[in-house]
Amino acid sequence: MTYNSPLSDGRAADLAAALAATDPQTVLDIGCGWGELLLQLLAAAPAATGIGVDTDPRTLARGRANADDRELTSRVAFLEGQAAELASGPADVVLCIGSSQAFGSNADALRALYPLVRPGGRLLFGDGIWERPPSAELIEALGGKDGTTDLAGLIDHAISAGFRPLAIGSATRAEWEQFESGYLADWEEWLVRNDGHPEAAAVRGTADAHRDRWLRGYRDVLGFSYLILGRPA
Ligand SMILES: C[S@@+](CC[C@H](N)C(=O)[O-])C[C@H]1O[C@@H](n2cnc3c(N)ncnc32)[C@H](O)[C@@H]1O
């Protein structure tokens, strides 16, 4: 998987270009994972330096290796730790994609992110939304009530936190299908090669259960928004 969210190359390029056009000097990526969009933004904004923060050392190692491959090592640092403790601002651009849980609910995250964005700066906020009202079973299967809203409700939270919505987008079905297929691909490729392996039944069960949760559960109900939010100067 190139991105750890339902994000196409085209949307990623558009988002990086829109943020680079603000001529950022500093970029902060909260829950960066391997920081693919952070690296694309740094490539598009040659004056910028970036910091990515994540708790997962394996994804951070992948980010550092990718930075090295693209000769961006001198302009980016991948830090291991809790976002709420390590992230310090304000930065010209803050990215928080699929990582709002680092602060609690999405409303909690938007409030916590506001002071990390320089006045006049931008927040790219990528987060789950309901495209259709979820069933009680689906909410339970996804881990219980967590404050997820529809897109309009998420914009309300952003405005309440002090931001203005500059660009509003949400993942397409094709982006979800690419993301979910990518998520399943390692298991499925392994199963095709290792049908008689003693662990095949367990791997098959894991992959089948995940695919079922998606296709019979949250497909077309759970969405994912990409908001470019501006902090008024
Ligand atoms: C869905 S992934 C998204 C990664 C990345 N933003 C991307 O779009 O590819 C969520 C990331 O948040 C990180 N994360 C979760 N809780 C965190 C916390 N409290 N502090 C820092 N990172 C956290 C996870 O380790 C994971 O890499």
The ligand as a Gaussian input file, in Angstrom:
#p B3LYP/6-31G(d) Opt

LIG

0 1
 C       -4.478000       4.922000       9.746000
 S       -2.810000       5.200000      10.145000
 C       -2.480000       6.623000       9.131000
 C       -1.024000       6.855000       8.891000
 C       -0.681000       8.033000       7.983000
 N       -1.214000       9.283000       8.479000
 C       -1.150000       7.792000       6.569000
 O       -2.109000       8.445000       6.142000
 O       -0.564000       6.943000       5.885000
 C       -2.880000       5.890000      11.785000
 C       -1.516000       6.125000      12.400000
 O       -1.672000       6.807000      13.647000
 C       -0.679000       6.324000      14.529000
 N       -1.073000       6.650000      15.908000
 C       -2.141000       6.173000      16.595000
 N       -2.189000       6.709000      17.832000
 C       -1.128000       7.556000      17.922000
 C       -0.643000       8.419000      18.944000
 N       -1.263000       8.508000      20.127000
 N        0.459000       9.159000      18.691000
 C        1.101000       9.063000      17.493000
 N        0.677000       8.259000      16.487000
 C       -0.420000       7.522000      16.696000
 C       -0.620000       4.839000      14.218000
 O        0.582000       4.238000      14.666000
 C       -0.753000       4.850000      12.696000
 O        0.503000       4.896000      12.059000

